[in-house]
Amino acid sequence: MKEFTIIPVAKIKNGYKEKFGIPRQSGLAPQVKSEIIFEKDFRDENLIRDIEQYSHLWLIWGFTENNGEWSPTVRPPKLGGNKRVGVFATRSPYRPNSLGLSVVKLEEIRKSEDGRILVVSGADLLNGTPIFDIKPYLPYVDAIPEANGGFSEEFKNDILKVSIPDEIKNKLNSEDINEITSILELNPKPQYQSDEERIYGLSYKNFEIKFRCSEKEITVIEIE
Amino acid sequence: MKEFTIIPVAKIKNGYKEKFGIPRQSGLAPQVKSEIIFEKDFRDENLIRDIEQYSHLWLIWGFTENNGEWSPTVRPPKLGGNKRVGVFATRSPYRPNSLGLSVVKLEEIRKSEDGRILVVSGADLLNGTPIFDIKPYLPYVDAIPEANGGFSEEFKNDILKVSIPDEIKNKLNSEDINEITSILELNPKPQYQSDEERIYGLSYKNFEIKFRCSEKEITVIEIE
């Protein structure tokens, strides 16, 4: 079968140090900022000329955590991990070609020693993820609010209350508190886990966050 | 630089026999149907289990007409072919990695001797184009109607009147007339061409379509 070769044009830099805790889709944690840093061969400023006219961008990128493994059916975590659906009926990472697709909000274009970087929000990419393409989001073709979202629809408002004790909050700046809250409220723990006493650990930026999770609420125990 | 290898999981089959006349984005000619035919290694029905729960699908595919050529800036035809913008600020085919992104409507899943095929509408892919990934469209993350569409916004309703003389219509079935009309009304001719006497030729399905084009109207002269 004919093979095609693609190369990263950029990589993402953000606080998502591990897969656990990354929102399951883009846009769900809009408080979280990421930087798109172009690879050396793609730092010519002309490549992004006029990109600031667009508020949102598509990223086509590579899942790197799955080592290329995939299976014909997957068990979406949102369905409790029991029901199997076809891989092409999901956005699962465990798919042929390991390609990811995410829409992000373009916040700023910043000069840096690595050339111009795009500061975006809402990305659901692990730190260091290779990006193969960046395209403008065209609402007149890409926005189809009336589309039928299948089984994913039922879970879109699954937001938990997040409690962070004052003595922990006082050690953090407000941006970090906002980002951590927006990640935890999406309920990162596996759906099949229901032990309210269990302590989960999540790495974000340079923080190690420990928390418990009940049906409606996440309680932070420690952030180091 | 690290290279990644991707392989086609499917290819598209439709009436777009040449680049000229293909709508510039997906969804613009919703009357046009295409078939997604899976490659032999991806014909296991499990791969598309429950996909019918979604009304729309994303296709990530490969531009094959450009021979991998790209340039840092491109001149979008919609801007008259004069203004240069960065390749990442356009959906131009002439881009690094030659990846295309299109949303299509899932019309039907059909059994065939090539396994199950997905019948979709609104595709803007040339016949035979390799498809690398198929993902469900998730309106709660993918639909951002309020996104700012930059310079593409101004041109979204650029629809022409299409006149097909009765003696030509009488030789065609209504489906073909609808498809041909929906392609021509999008004004396939280059924006910088303004010669109203010029006759353009377009291949679609097994038809050779000849037409003239004024500022507001397309007049079909011959369909063979």
Interface residues (C-beta under 8 A of the other chain):
Chain A: M1 K2 E3 F4 T5 I6 I7 P8 V9 Q25 S26 G27 L28 E39 D41 F42 D44 E45 N46 L47 I48 R49 D50 I51 Q53 Y54 S55 H56 W58 I60 G62 P72 T73 R84 V85 G86 V87 F88 A89 T90 R91 R95 P96 N97 L99 L101 V103 P130 F132 D133 I134 K135 P136 Y137 L138 P139 Y140 V141 D142 A143 I144 P145 E146 A147 N148 G149 G150 F151 S152 E153 K156
Chain B: M1 K2 E3 F4 T5 I6 I7 P8 V9 Q25 S26 G27 L28 E39 D41 F42 D44 E45 N46 L47 I48 R49 D50 I51 Q53 Y54 S55 H56 W58 I60 G62 P72 T73 R84 V85 G86 V87 F88 A89 T90 R91 R95 P96 N97 L99 L101 V103 P130 F132 D133 I134 K135 P136 Y137 L138 P139 Y140 V141 D142 A143 I144 P145 E146 A147 N148 G149 G150 F151 S152 E153 K156
